[in-house]
Amino acid sequence: MIDEFAKDNLHGRLRRDRKALLWKLDGLSEYDARRPLTATGTNLLGLIKHVAGVEARYFGEVFDRPSPELLPRWQDHDGSDMWATEDETRDQIIGFYRRTWEHADATIDELLLDAPGHVPWWPDPRPNTNLFAVMVHVLGETNRHAGHADILREGLDGRTGMRPEHEERIDEEARAAHCAKIEQAARSAPSAEA
């Protein structure tokens, strides 16, 4: 009984975070969805492409249920999963992510939490694992990148939150006053060097 509760809870949170990640693209231009927003080139559409590949591998290859999507060999990873090329459309990447959800959800639904899996890119002695560990790992990865997306989107146009129904109207004046209060506290804090 606890296994089904744990599995349903983890799966529900994964579904929630997938939607939150996709929502970060709503209303953005192609340029803003793709452009590098950090010194390392992190961008919103690239985060979605990356997380889609993560789910495809972990809920596919790890359980000998290969993704129906064509994936490069994991040994050939070169970072190209972190950004969209000019030939890849937003719809293609979102479609890949949604099809990956379906495949991942089928794996999760069909296997028990203790179903064995093998992650060849994890170092010894940990490549042998189970569905529970993979669900926790992928949930952490998705949650981490949804947080990145939240910060990136806030930097673009000030929009924040996990879901549209929780989004509040942006009050620029209140935000500026709040940031000024935090800035003052930072400047007034005693130096650690004293």
N, C-alpha and C positions, 0 to 999 in steps of 0.2 A: 504494500500500500504506500509506504513512504517513497519507494522508487517512482511510482506513477506521479505522486505529488511533486517530487523533485524534478522529474522530467518535464511535467506540464509547466511548472514554474519557470524553469530555465528556458524552455521553448517559448513561452509567452513573453519573457523579457527579450529574447532574441528578436522575436517578431516586432516588438515595440521599438527596439533600437534600429532595426532595419528601416522602419517607416520614418523615424526621426532623421536618420541619415539622408534619405531621399528627399524629405521635406526641405532640407537646406538648399535644394536647387530651385524651389518654387519661385517663379518670378524673376529669375536672374537671366541676364543676357548670355549668349554663348561665350562671349569673352570673359565675363565675370565667373562663369561656371568653370572655366578652363585655366585661367591665368594663374601664374605662380603667386602665392600670397605670403610665402615665408622665404627666408634665405635659402632653404633647401628645395624650393619649388613646390611645396605642398599646395594642392588645389582641390576644390570641392569635387569635381567630376572624377579626378584621379583617386580620391579617397573611396568613392563608390566602386570604381573599377577594381581597386585593390581588394576591398572587402568581398566583392563578388568572387574574385579568384581565390581568396582565403577559404570561403565557404565551399567553393567547388572542389578544392583539394581536400579539405578536412572531412567533409561529409561524402566525398567521392572516393578518391584514391585510398584514403586511410582505411576504409571499410570494404575495399575491393568492389566498389560500386562507382566506376569511373563516370565522371561528368559527361553528359551528352554534348557539352560544349568543347570545342577544340581548345586545348590548353598547351602552352609550351611545356617542355619537360621542366620539372622543378630544379633540376641541376643547371639549367640554362638561365636561371633568374638573373635579370640584368637591370631591374628597377623600372622597366617600361610599363609595369602594371600600376604605376603611381601617377600616370598622366595620360591624357587623351591625345592621340595624334590628330592631325588635321583631317585624316580620312575616317576617323571614328566619330559617329554622331552621338549626341546625347541620348537619343532614342535607342541606339544600338547598345550602349553601355547600360542604360537602365533596363532594357530588355534582357540583357545577359544576367544582370543582377536578379531580376524577377524569375527568370527560368532557373537560376541557381537556387533561389529560395525553394522552388517547387521540388527540385531534386534533393536538396538538403532536408526539407520537411518530410519527404518520403523516407529518407534514411532514418531520421529521428523517429518517425512514426512506426517504422517496421522493426527497429532493433530495440533490444533491452538495454538499459543503462550500463550493464556489465558486458555488453557485446564487445569482443576483442577487436582492436584496430592496431595498425602499425604505421607509424609516422617516420618514414625513412630519412627525413631531414632533421629529426631530433637526434641529438647525440646520445651515445650509449651512456648510461644503461637504460635510457627512458624511451626508446622508440616504440616499445610495446605498451599499449594503453587501452582505454575503453571509451565507450560513447560518453559516459559521464564526464571524463576528463576532457574530451574533445569539445563537448558542449560548453563547459566552463571556459576553456581556452578561447573558443570562437566568440562567445559572449563577451569576454574581456576585450578581445581585439575589436569587435564591432562597437562596443561601448566607448573604448578609447578613441576610435576614429570619429564616432558621432560627437564626442566632446571636441575634437579638433575642428570638425565641421561647424560646430556651434560658435566657436571663437572666430573662425574665418568669416562666417556669415555676419557676425556682429561687427567685424571690422569693415565689411563691405557696405552695409546699409543700416546697421544697428539692430537688426532683427535677432531676437533670442528665443529660446524655449525649445521644448521637445515636440510639441504638437501645435497646430494652428489654433485649436480651441483654448489653449493656455496662453497664447500670445497677447500681450497688452500693448496698448497704443504707446508709441514712443513719445516721451516727454523730455525733449532736449534740455530744457531748463533744469528739470529735476536731476537728469543724468549729469549735467555739468556741475551742479552743486554737490552731488554725491562724490564725483571724482575729485573735486577741489578739496573736499573734506579728507579724503583718503590721501591725496597728495600732501596736504598740510601735516597729517599724522606721520607720513613717511619722512618728511623733512625735519620734523620736530623730534623724531626718535633719537635717543642717545646713540652715539657712534659706538660700534663694537670695538673700536680701536682704543677707546679711552682707558 
